[in-house]
């Protein structure tokens, strides 16, 4: 009906604060700004689109450091700059004064040389997008990209729900001090309060050791990663790692693909080497021979009564998600199955 259609397109008056300035933080802002109509042809689940409706009226993406130190890449930033042009009724706001405050001598030095080229492109895009004042844009939705703002505390809104809901985030203005690539945000005692109906924290990740790792010197606390050589955990063991716990919280999906291939290569070299004799210490208690490789893994999982989904079963799940009867448009790639139970029902 026209009424339900109107409800789906209604922009929520909610004010959202996203703390952090990595790619995930910018992606969150983009999704909230686009709303259902802007994501209808993606694989965003129907249940999520029903909550998003027309999107959120105001999203602030806030970081402690300057724009030169931001962890986002130009691709994600450019997506935000194109929101209005693409018809999503949303404007990106970047404050010129905050860009100027972050452009210290050390920041300028960080833009020089080959390693500074990506940041130089980001700086230019932000400078081109910046506004001198913060006048209200002519769109229903707004994304504020704020820099040099350190979150100090969250405060309730006493006028709503007896004060048991978030209402504001108090920030302290920071300034950058230090040498190039070593600058730290330092508080200035200048405070700013931003209204917030929802606060999302996207400040990255730091790996933590499992019990016993530190005693065995298997964890690098300085880097927050498991000590490894191309994914092989150091020492006499048959342990391997991949992803952020291997290299730290950096990179994108493509980085993880190369990272995983690197670890798989180490696994294959380990199997073919004399080191694989360590597997002998994990022979089955019943005296049977442990087989290497895929067959051995399948035998082990069956022996331990572990219910696993193999590649062919995964393809069944993928086919079910792509079934045209589930999709809301000819362009939508899939409608994701969201529960493990439903996935197992598909492959059973």
Buried (B, 14 or more C-beta within 10 A) or exposed (E): EEEEEEEBBEBBEBBBBBBBBBBBBBBBBBBBBBBBBBBBBBEBBBEEBEEBBBBBBBBBBBBBBBBBBBBBBBEBBBBBBBBBEEEBBBBBBBBBBBBEBBBBEBBEBBBEEEEBEEBBBBBEBBBEBBBEEEEEBEBBBBBBBBBBBBBBEBBBBEEEEEEEBBBBBBBBBBBBEEEBEEBEBBEEEEEEEBBBBBBBEBBBEEBEBEEEBEEEEBBBEEEBBBBBEEBBBBEEEBBBBBBBBBBBBEBEEEEBEEBBEBBEEBBEEBBEEEBEEEBEEEEEEEEEEEEEEEEBEEBBEEEEEEEEBEEEBEEBBEEBBBEEEBBEEEEBEBBBBEEEEEBBEBBE
